[in-house]
Amino acid sequence: SLNNNCLTGSGLDISSSYNSNNNSINLGYKFDENQLLEATVYNAMGQMEQTSEIFLKASERFTEINLMNSFSNGIYFLKLANSSILFSDKILISK
C-alpha cells in the first residue's frame, strides 16, 4: 500500500511510502546539502518500534529504510529528524 507525504522548504523536499515487496520505507528526497537524520518508526500507540541513523547524500534522490521487524498491518508513523529538519509521516502497512 502506498502513502505519500511531502515536506518542502528551503532546499529540501522529502516524500515517503511503504514498499511491501521488501518490507521497507522508500524515501524520495532532494537536499542542497548532505543530511544525517535519525529515522524512527512508531506504532499507532506512540511506542517506538525501530530507530536508526540514515545518511542522505545531496547527490542522490532515493533511499530505503529497511524495517528490522515484520510489522503487522496497520498505521505507523515515521519521524526523520536532526538539528535543522523535522519530518513526520503516517505510513500504512498493508501486506
N, C-alpha and C positions, 0 to 999 in steps of 0.2 A: 504494500500500500504506500502511496506517495503523499507526503505532506510537505509543502514548501512554505518557507517564511523567508523574508529578506530583510537585511539591515543595511541601510546605506548611510553614508556620512562623508566626511572629508577624506577622500582617498580610500574608502573601504566599501565593500559590498559582500555580503555573506548570504548563502541560501543552503538549506539542509533538507534531506529526505532520507527515509529508511529504505534500505535495499534488502529485501527478504531473500534474494538469491545467495548472498554471502553473509547475512546477519551483521550488517554494518550500517553506519550512518554516512551517507555521502555528503560532502561539503563542497560546494562551489564557492569560490571567493575571488576577490580582487583587492589587493592591498598595494599601497605605494611603497611600503617597507616590509621586510620580513617580520613575522609575528610569532612569539612563543605564547601559547594560550593554555590554560587549564581547561580541559573538557570534562564536564561532569554530567552524568545521567542520573535523574531522579525518577522514582516511580510516582504514581498519582497521589500517594500519601505523603510525598515530600521526603521520602527516605532515599539516601544516596545509594545507587546501585553500582556505579562504576566511576572512577576518576582517572585521568591520565593527562600527561602533557603532550601537546602536539605542536610541531614547528611548521608554520606555513611560510613557504618561500614566495616572495613577491613575484618571482619569475614564473610561477606555476599558477594554475587556476582551479585545481581539483585535488581533494584528498579523501581518504576514508578513515573513519574511526571504527575500528573493529570492536564489536561487542564481545566481551570476555565470557559472558554467560548466555545461556539460552533464555532470553526474556520471554515471558508469557505474553499472549496477545493483550493489548491494552494501550493506554495513553501514558507516555513518559515525557519528561522534559529534559532538554539539552541546554546546558549553560556553557558558554565559552567566555573566558574572562582573563584579563591581565590588568595592568595598572591603568590602561587607557581605553580598553574595549570591554563592553559587557553586551553579550548577545544571548538571547534565550529563545527557545522554540519548542513548540509542542510536537512530539513525534508519535505517530500512530503506528504501533507494531501489529501487523496482521499477517499471519502466515497461511 
